Amino acid sequence: MWIKFVVFALQLCVINAGKVEVSIEEVERKVPQSDAYGATLTNHRNAIYMGNIAIGTPPQSIRAIFDTGSTVLWVPGVKCKAKGALVNNCKQGSNLFNAARSKTAANTTYAFEETYDQGKAKGHVFTDTLKFGAADSQGPTLRRVHFGIASDIEYSDDAIFGLPSRDVYNPNGNIHKSIFHQAFGEGLFNKPIFTIHMDRCNDTKCRKSGKITFGDFDNEHCNTNDVHWVGVQNKQGWVFPINGIQQGEQVLRTNIPAISDTGTTNIVLPNSLCQQIVSGLKAKKIRDNTFTLPCNSTPSLSVLLDRRFTIDPKELLVPLSAADQKKQGKNVCRLAVTCSSKNDMIILGEPWTRSYCQIHDIMYKRIGFSTTVGSNPNENKQGNRNNQPFNNPNYGGYNGNGPYNNPYNYGGYNGKNPYNNPYGSPYGGYNGYNGYNGYNSNPYSGYNSYPYGGYSGYNSPYNGYNSNPYYGSGYQYNPYNPYGGYSYCPSCSGRGGGYGRYYDIPSKK
């Protein structure tokens, strides 16, 4: 059976000094009923970030998948051989790179091989020029990058543009920088970040349903003044720790890390965790790893970090194929959750990446999540209910241990402030201190009772780790204060010193 496969093609739309903005356009093709993680599906609605790059002299346009779950750039070569479900380019002779036609292409003679859950690609490592955008665009250009030209491919023969958190990859012992790390290092972009925003594609809005911004925040679509940063755990990808998964009132604690992956269709959970979620949602199993719910239902599923991030219920429901609709009914949808036998990772795919903007910081090895413009900015700021009947969504404590965690109670990280009572303390506190990470929503709170500082600078432009009251934006980069600073620097004229990087500081006249 063949089903609809949706690919979002990126077109270069805006090039400003120090950043590139890319919009998303939808393209359709057909694939068999299987997803990238081996689950058998009936109505497979994939979303892949795909756009134009240009390689060589003269430049040859290549459409590549932008994938945060991959590390390398590879393209199919003109003599490639491919087999599998998603092979079209090698057979049709389209979207292939011809190294012989490039004056600047050079074969390093090093072999490369990339293996995925389904499929693989192997060939040789080349060097050549690379442009962000199509051949006829004015996109920024790298004079010499390392990339793979694949000659033998299985499953899918679309080019892959890896966007890893680490700054190098190692094909058979030959170390090279990843493309975005190299571009930032050579000054093509002002900031070491790229932002992904993805809208829901529906009948009236499919052609331009999202954007990737290289080198900056996406202030048009994302609430960048409310970014929740999480440190990346390892160098393999955008992997970060979570506290658990919440389904309705059921909180499932776990120490299994999660990865935000733009190349994955579903939320992929280890089997034991997944079965509890499916059972709690009262989803119906119609075949192996395929579960359904009424299309008018509102499944509740959240990821627990230091605060709760609720996945948009609409993104968890996918229309069934026409054949399955005849069997199950028109008002039945597939649940976009996949159970996996692997127990080492939670994969947050399309439902997650559509629900929140993703800001990737390659310098500080962290990933940030923010609500989209127009969404409720307070929807994820409440503390855990913890059976407290008056847990106010704006001021509630993280664990809500206060006896009356209500609108008058500003709370604190663990609710351990002695004033965490019906009238609360205006400063809240982490173990009695003032506002660890601003969880009490007070813009003047500080980690060690400094009246203006904040551990990570979430709520005030004056925040700093132990900085003086007026300068130092803290450990994270603050877009409103270019001076940064992990700790106070007495010799820095009041500016926070330490790890802060100087971004876009105007020259003094």
Phi and psi in degrees as a GROMACS rama.xvg file:
@    title "Ramachandran Plot"
@    xaxis  label "Phi"
@    yaxis  label "Psi"
@TYPE xy
-105.492  144.151  TRP-2
-136.018  170.446  ILE-3
-75.4504  134.453  LYS-4
-122.411  127.867  PHE-5
-110.277  121.802  VAL-6
-114.362  130.951  VAL-7
-96.9849  112.508  PHE-8
-91.7716  131.534  ALA-9
-92.7755  131.802  LEU-10
-118.742  132.081  GLN-11
-62.5252  123.937  LEU-12
-118.86  -36.6263  CYS-13
-138.207  131.924  VAL-14
-124.128  111.446  ILE-15
-112.909  169.152  ASN-16
-60.4088  119.608  ALA-17
84.793  0.906207  GLY-18
-154.344  158.432  LYS-19
-131.245  130.461  VAL-20
-109.371  133.521  GLU-21
-125.774  127.081  VAL-22
-93.2285  163.032  SER-23
-109.226  130.2  ILE-24
-123.099  140.599  GLU-25
-88.5011  135.366  GLU-26
-129.071  144.786  VAL-27
-114.006  147.669  GLU-28
-154.051  172.686  ARG-29
-112.606  140.034  LYS-30
-138.252  161.803  VAL-31
-66.832  167.978  PRO-32
-80.9362  76.9403  GLN-33
-155.259  146.536  SER-34
-110.068  -179.069  ASP-35
-67.6879  -12.6073  ALA-36
-111.855  15.2916  TYR-37
83.5366  4.51978  GLY-38
-78.5657  140.717  ALA-39
-84.9322  118.955  THR-40
-121.775  161.708  LEU-41
-109.895  -32.1272  THR-42
-129.206  86.9394  ASN-43
-89.4116  112.802  HIS-44
-114.123  85.4855  ARG-45
-81.5081  151.695  ASN-46
-132.401  116.485  ALA-47
-124.366  131.707  ILE-48
-74.3949  115.586  TYR-49
-136.33  132.602  MET-50
-156.485  -176.601  GLY-51
-93.5519  133.598  ASN-52
-128.438  166.722  ILE-53
-133.743  131.947  ALA-54
-123.835  139.497  ILE-55
100.025  175.555  GLY-56
-132.889  110.472  THR-57
-66.7845  157.95  PRO-58
-68.3913  139.922  PRO-59
-112.532  124.455  GLN-60
-72.8021  134.867  SER-61
-133.046  132.3  ILE-62
-91.3795  122.775  ARG-63
-126.565  150.179  ALA-64
-82.0865  123.886  ILE-65
-85.6374  112.314  PHE-66
-129.117  114.898  ASP-67
-76.0865  -7.06367  THR-68
-95.216  3.71714  GLY-69
-120.396  160.31  SER-70
-108.896  -24.9738  THR-71
-116.503  166.286  VAL-72
-105.187  123.935  LEU-73
-139.633  150.338  TRP-74
-131.414  150.878  VAL-75
-73.9425  136.81  PRO-76
-88.354  167.38  GLY-77
-65.6918  -22.8866  VAL-78
-107.041  24.3889  LYS-79
-69.9527  151.559  CYS-80
-119.104  132.321  LYS-81
-138.985  148.823  ALA-82
-144.966  149.033  LYS-83
130.677  -173.116  GLY-84
-68.5084  -36.2277  ALA-85
-116.399  39.0182  LEU-86
-101.937  119.392  VAL-87
-136.05  -38.285  ASN-88
-65.6451  -47.3281  ASN-89
-63.2101  -39.0586  CYS-90
-70.1762  -40.4741  LYS-91
-88.9426  -12.5175  GLN-92
73.9337  27.1906  GLY-93
-114.579  154.556  SER-94
56.8609  40.9764  ASN-95
-115.882  152.483  LEU-96
-103.714  133.056  PHE-97
-111.054  100.636  ASN-98
-64.3011  -28.286  ALA-99
-67.0247  -21.6601  ALA-100
-91.4623  0.796273  ARG-101
-106.166  126.235  SER-102
-70.6472  -20.0238  LYS-103
-107.111  0.677478  THR-104
-73.8876  140.537  ALA-105
-142.569  133.264  ALA-106
-87.4435  120.958  ASN-107
-77.0965  -12.6728  THR-108
73.2404  -2.58951  THR-109
-76.9712  137.921  TYR-110
-85.9983  152.806  ALA-111
-134.08  151.245  PHE-112
-149.31  124.306  GLU-113
-112.521  127.808  GLU-114
-115.237  133.059  THR-115
-118.369  174.02  TYR-116
-56.1426  -37.8672  ASP-117
-129.462  117.506  GLN-118
94.8197  172.941  GLY-119
-162.075  167.342  LYS-120
-142.675  137.55  ALA-121
-144.418  153.148  LYS-122
176.973  -136.144  GLY-123
-130.601  154.55  HIS-124
-86.1371  128.777  VAL-125
-118.483  166.037  PHE-126
-122.269  146.859  THR-127
-172.212  178.824  ASP-128
-80.1229  153.261  THR-129
-139.371  133.068  LEU-130
-114.897  136.945  LYS-131
-78.649  107.173  PHE-132
120.946  175.773  GLY-133
-71.6975  170.767  ALA-134
-59.4229  -34.9048  ALA-135
-93.4375  10.5006  ASP-136
-89.1064  172.346  SER-137
-104.292  27.431  GLN-138
-64.6861  155.624  GLY-139
-62.796  149.52  PRO-140
-127.451  136.989  THR-141
-98.1371  132.041  LEU-142
-74.617  -29.5462  ARG-143
-150.973  112.841  ARG-144
-125.863  155.954  VAL-145
-96.4955  135.824  HIS-146
-155.097  163.222  PHE-147
-98.7819  140.291  GLY-148
-108.719  113.499  ILE-149
-85.3889  134.943  ALA-150
-110.097  -27.9539  SER-151
-125.035  122.875  ASP-152
-134.87  142.543  ILE-153
-126.101  140.905  GLU-154
81.2545  -60.1432  TYR-155
-138.249  133.308  SER-156
-110.145  26.0699  ASP-157
-80.7039  142.395  ASP-158
-62.9289  148.727  ALA-159
-118.784  126.453  ILE-160
-108.683  97.9481  PHE-161
-72.2238  140.191  GLY-162
-126.053  71.6383  LEU-163
-82.5091  168.508  PRO-164
-81.5761  -26.5786  SER-165
-83.0596  159.185  ARG-166
-96.2269  -3.57498  ASP-167
-139.255  154.639  VAL-168
-125.608  163.765  TYR-169
-133.238  78.5491  ASN-170
-76.3651  105.429  PRO-171
54.8224  41.6834  ASN-172
86.587  -4.19943  GLY-173
-97.4113  105.549  ASN-174
-81.6777  131.502  ILE-175
-142.183  154.74  HIS-176
-76.5168  148.631  LYS-177
-71.9781  161.247  SER-178
-64.2511  -48.0953  ILE-179
-67.5617  -38.083  PHE-180
-60.3778  -42.0894  HIS-181
-65.8974  -41.7569  GLN-182
-62.3303  -42.2132  ALA-183
-67.8541  -42.3381  PHE-184
-61.9029  -30.5774  GLY-185
-91.6928  5.80776  GLU-186
85.4306  14.7019  GLY-187
-70.9698  -27.1897  LEU-188
-127.581  146.906  PHE-189
-74.1849  -37.8124  ASN-190
-120.409  149.965  LYS-191
-84.0332  44.006  PRO-192
-134.246  155.418  ILE-193
-136.512  142.385  PHE-194
-117.122  134.561  THR-195
-116.434  123.662  ILE-196
-123.366  135.015  HIS-197
-137.949  120.79  MET-198
-83.4746  163.793  ASP-199
-76.6234  131.402  ARG-200
-91.6631  124.65  CYS-201
-131.978  -167.714  ASN-202
-65.1274  -26.0311  ASP-203
-104.713  -11.2066  THR-204
-142.479  90.3115  LYS-205
-128.999  -22.2329  CYS-206
-71.0717  -42.6584  ARG-207
-130.085  90.8468  LYS-208
-116.457  26.4949  SER-209
169.713  -177.672  GLY-210
-158.753  143.831  LYS-211
-112.055  127.151  ILE-212
-110.45  113.714  THR-213
-89.3527  124.096  PHE-214
90.467  11.2291  GLY-215
-167.644  173.707  ASP-216
-78.8018  161.704  PHE-217
-103.954  85.5242  ASP-218
-72.8723  -16.5791  ASN-219
-72.9485  -38.3845  GLU-220
-112.327  -16.7948  HIS-221
-120.27  142.736  CYS-222
-79.7178  83.7345  ASN-223
-77.4889  -6.25491  THR-224
-86.765  2.73775  ASN-225
-138.355  59.6828  ASP-226
-95.3666  130.023  VAL-227
-100.697  111.275  HIS-228
-92.0328  141.876  TRP-229
-133.441  132.123  VAL-230
-69.5001  140.189  GLY-231
-78.2  133.41  VAL-232
-75.4619  -37.3585  GLN-233
-142.438  -177.362  ASN-234
-95.0854  7.70668  LYS-235
-84.9757  -19.6135  GLN-236
173.387  -168.176  GLY-237
-85.8573  65.9325  TRP-238
-99.3737  133.412  VAL-239
-144.073  155.583  PHE-240
-78.2402  147.529  PRO-241
-128.302  161.187  ILE-242
-90.3267  -21.3901  ASN-243
162.809  -177.698  GLY-244
-120.046  135.4  ILE-245
-115.366  128.282  GLN-246
-120.435  108.308  GLN-247
61.4685  -123.932  GLY-248
-90.0936  -6.33727  GLU-249
-86.4611  119.406  GLN-250
-105.246  120.82  VAL-251
-109.097  102.188  LEU-252
-73.6248  143.614  ARG-253
-155.783  150.394  THR-254
-105.744  11.75  ASN-255
-76.164  125.807  ILE-256
-72.4522  166.304  PRO-257
-121.75  157.725  ALA-258
-130.016  135.215  ILE-259
-90.035  117.343  SER-260
-131.104  113.569  ASP-261
-73.6439  -11.0397  THR-262
-97.7318  11.627  GLY-263
-117.608  138.299  THR-264
-76.8882  -44.3763  THR-265
-110.291  176.574  ASN-266
-85.179  119.281  ILE-267
-108.406  119.528  VAL-268
-120.434  146.832  LEU-269
-55.6639  146.837  PRO-270
-55.4838  -45.1021  ASN-271
-62.8801  -41.5728  SER-272
-69.6931  -41.0504  LEU-273
-62.5759  -43.401  CYS-274
-63.8565  -34.9487  GLN-275
-67.3722  -38.4905  GLN-276
-66.3304  -48.5032  ILE-277
-60.5164  -41.9908  VAL-278
-65.3933  -42.5813  SER-279
-64.5932  -32.6153  GLY-280
-80.1464  -8.9352  LEU-281
58.9118  39.2681  LYS-282
-78.1942  148.196  ALA-283
-97.3402  132.05  LYS-284
-88.1348  123.005  LYS-285
-108.112  -16.9556  ILE-286
-166.924  177.366  ARG-287
-53.532  123.98  ASP-288
60.7884  23.317  ASN-289
-127.574  117.666  THR-290
-123.848  148.783  PHE-291
-127.386  157.066  THR-292
-143.17  158.667  LEU-293
-59.351  139.951  PRO-294
-65.6082  -21.6843  CYS-295
-92.9617  9.8108  ASN-296
-81.3399  165.661  SER-297
-127.297  76.5948  THR-298
-61.1075  134.486  PRO-299
-104.036  116.092  SER-300
-144.338  126.026  LEU-301
-131.271  151.241  SER-302
-103.621  128.395  VAL-303
-99.0002  109.932  LEU-304
-103.888  -134.246  LEU-305
-76.1431  -10.1363  ASP-306
-145.771  170.473  ARG-307
-88.5449  132.756  ARG-308
-116.921  109.285  PHE-309
-89.6939  127.995  THR-310
-75.7334  134.799  ILE-311
-56.7806  121.088  ASP-312
-55.3073  -32.5095  PRO-313
-61.7664  -31.1862  LYS-314
-77.6523  -11.5273  GLU-315
-91.3536  -3.12419  LEU-316
-118.71  125.049  LEU-317
-121.895  131.53  VAL-318
-58.9172  143.62  PRO-319
-76.0372  162.259  LEU-320
-67.4615  163.93  SER-321
-59.8405  -38.7053  ALA-322
-64.9202  -42.8238  ALA-323
-73.8413  -28.7619  ASP-324
-62.6124  -35.5861  GLN-325
-64.3544  -33.6208  LYS-326
-84.3313  -40.6251  LYS-327
-99.696  -23.2146  GLN-328
111.566  155.125  GLY-329
-71.6698  -24.7823  LYS-330
-95.5095  28.0144  ASN-331
-116.377  132.866  VAL-332
-122.931  157.676  CYS-333
-83.4987  139.956  ARG-334
-81.3581  125.176  LEU-335
-81.7315  52.806  ALA-336
-129.417  130.583  VAL-337
-117.631  135.284  THR-338
-91.4063  136.947  CYS-339
-125.117  145.163  SER-340
-76.1562  -13.8351  SER-341
-79.9008  135.732  LYS-342
-114.163  17.1782  ASN-343
-107.52  -1.32141  ASP-344
-156.248  141.647  MET-345
-105.326  123.525  ILE-346
-103.882  118.414  ILE-347
-98.7182  97.3451  LEU-348
-93.7755  -143.302  GLY-349
-51.1327  -45.4437  GLU-350
-57.4039  -34.4674  PRO-351
-76.556  -47.458  TRP-352
-69.1985  -21.4773  THR-353
-81.1733  -25.3025  ARG-354
-81.7832  -28.8018  SER-355
-138.895  146.725  TYR-356
-68.4205  144.704  CYS-357
-116.766  118.444  GLN-358
-110.63  118.927  ILE-359
-105.685  121.108  HIS-360
-111.663  107.087  ASP-361
-80.4301  -18.2014  ILE-362
-77.0722  -50.5974  MET-363
-94.7371  7.91754  TYR-364
51.0134  61.2362  LYS-365
-147.766  161.435  ARG-366
-127.801  140.011  ILE-367
-117.096  147.233  GLY-368
-123.828  135.07  PHE-369
-139.285  154.977  SER-370
-71.1138  162.466  THR-371
-88.3753  156.703  THR-372
-60.4224  130.393  VAL-373
98.8318  -14.4574  GLY-374
-84.3125  169.998  SER-375
-74.0956  113.535  ASN-376
-68.5861  -15.1281  PRO-377
-103.043  4.2493  ASN-378
-67.3727  -20.2733  GLU-379
-115.763  17.3549  ASN-380
-97.8211  -3.71876  LYS-381
-74.274  153.735  GLN-382
-79.0638  172.902  GLY-383
-62.1686  141.319  ASN-384
-61.2464  -45.8902  ARG-385
49.2112  33.418  ASN-386
65.8042  18.1225  ASN-387
-88.4247  122.835  GLN-388
-73.2788  -16.2506  PRO-389
-120.151  38.2949  PHE-390
-73.8787  101.727  ASN-391
-75.7821  133.869  ASN-392
-66.7779  -19.5816  PRO-393
-92.8188  -31.0935  ASN-394
-124.31  -1.95556  TYR-395
-59.5086  150.12  GLY-396
-75.6372  161.58  GLY-397
-59.8413  -46.0609  TYR-398
-106.872  -3.06225  ASN-399
58.9642  38.7985  GLY-400
-77.625  -10.1613  ASN-401
-64.6897  145.55  GLY-402
-66.0233  -26.8981  PRO-403
-135.723  74.3111  TYR-404
-77.6349  83.8325  ASN-405
-125.013  -174.696  ASN-406
-56.971  -21.8696  PRO-407
-90.1651  -3.91378  TYR-408
-105.987  112.642  ASN-409
-77.3457  -15.6778  TYR-410
65.9168  -167.234  GLY-411
-166.718  179.64  GLY-412
-55.9171  -49.4803  TYR-413
-115.885  9.85146  ASN-414
65.7989  24.8423  GLY-415
-93.2367  -1.36361  LYS-416
-61.9693  130.786  ASN-417
-61.449  -17.4872  PRO-418
-93.8235  12.6834  TYR-419
-76.6551  75.1733  ASN-420
-130.531  -173.075  ASN-421
-52.8489  -30.7995  PRO-422
-101.962  -10.958  TYR-423
70.5256  175.981  GLY-424
-113.049  135.449  SER-425
-65.6494  -10.5519  PRO-426
-112.6  -8.72687  TYR-427
59.1226  -151.037  GLY-428
158.144  144.789  GLY-429
-89.4513  106.325  TYR-430
54.2168  36.9064  ASN-431
92.7178  -6.37876  GLY-432
-84.184  -179.948  TYR-433
-102.177  96.4818  ASN-434
71.6078  66.1943  GLY-435
-64.6414  114.105  TYR-436
62.1434  18.8862  ASN-437
66.3446  28.9681  GLY-438
-66.4423  -18.5629  TYR-439
-89.5843  9.09665  ASN-440
61.5957  24.6938  SER-441
-100.572  118.846  ASN-442
-68.5064  -11.9307  PRO-443
-104.021  3.37957  TYR-444
-71.5902  153.627  SER-445
-138.549  158.36  GLY-446
-62.5556  -45.7365  TYR-447
-116.701  44.3413  ASN-448
70.2369  13.1755  SER-449
-69.2153  128.604  TYR-450
-65.067  -22.6305  PRO-451
-116.962  -20.1782  TYR-452
-77.6321  155.813  GLY-453
-139.829  143.257  GLY-454
-54.0136  -45.5186  TYR-455
-120.915  11.4976  SER-456
66.2073  39.867  GLY-457
-77.7853  -30.3418  TYR-458
-118.056  -11.2163  ASN-459
-139.925  139.913  SER-460
-70.7249  -7.18045  PRO-461
-95.3282  2.49882  TYR-462
-68.8065  153.302  ASN-463
-164.503  157.585  GLY-464
-60.6839  -62.637  TYR-465
-132.739  35.8236  ASN-466
-75.7091  171.623  SER-467
-70.8194  165.866  ASN-468
-60.7623  -20.5808  PRO-469
-114.687  -14.0337  TYR-470
-130.532  164.717  TYR-471
91.4801  107.446  GLY-472
-83.8602  4.21801  SER-473
94.1038  -173.621  GLY-474
-61.4242  -38.0693  TYR-475
-84.5536  158.467  GLN-476
-72.5025  130.019  TYR-477
-108.81  118.623  ASN-478
-65.0203  -16.3533  PRO-479
-95.348  -7.07301  TYR-480
-140.757  106.973  ASN-481
-75.9896  -4.06298  PRO-482
-86.7972  -19.9124  TYR-483
58.7107  -164.53  GLY-484
130.987  122.721  GLY-485
-81.9363  -37.0036  TYR-486
-138.347  164.984  SER-487
-69.5363  136.026  TYR-488
-118.316  104.088  CYS-489
-60.3323  -26.4517  PRO-490
-94.8513  10.5047  SER-491
-102.949  26.6594  CYS-492
53.7323  40.2227  SER-493
87.9841  -5.01181  GLY-494
-88.6234  146.3  ARG-495
-66.8587  132.071  GLY-496
-97.7916  -153.077  GLY-497
81.4813  -134.709  GLY-498
-81.8401  -6.95382  TYR-499
-60.8696  139.852  GLY-500
-103.314  143.753  ARG-501
-84.4995  107.13  TYR-502
-103.382  125.367  TYR-503
51.8784  43.2622  ASP-504
-79.0003  122.778  ILE-505
-66.1147  143.652  PRO-506
-71.8951  145.261  SER-507
-86.8548  139.863  LYS-508
